Amino acid sequence: MASHWHTADGPSEIRHDDDIGYYGGWTISGLAVVATITAVWLFGI
């Protein structure tokens, strides 16, 4: 049987080395998705 890696901490306890870049990337990606949806809706592309 294959062994599975588990962390002692929960998923919310995992820290990223670059939190600003991590959350900034998700924020920019989310805004890009909203802008794309809005453009399609407004311009009827």
Backbone hydrogen bonds, N-H to C=O, Kabsch-Sander energy under -0.5 kcal/mol:
donor,donor_aa,acceptor,acceptor_aa,energy
13,E,10,G,-1.8
14,I,11,P,-1.0
19,D,16,H,-0.5
22,Y,18,D,-2.4
23,Y,19,D,-2.8
24,G,20,I,-2.3
25,G,21,G,-2.3
26,W,22,Y,-1.8
27,T,23,Y,-2.3
28,I,24,G,-2.6
29,S,25,G,-2.5
30,G,26,W,-2.4
31,L,27,T,-2.5
32,A,28,I,-2.3
33,V,29,S,-2.1
34,V,30,G,-2.4
35,A,31,L,-2.6
36,T,32,A,-2.2
37,I,33,V,-2.5
38,T,34,V,-2.5
39,A,35,A,-2.5
40,V,36,T,-2.4
41,W,37,I,-2.3
42,L,38,T,-3.0
43,F,39,A,-2.6
44,G,40,V,-1.2
45,I,40,V,-0.6
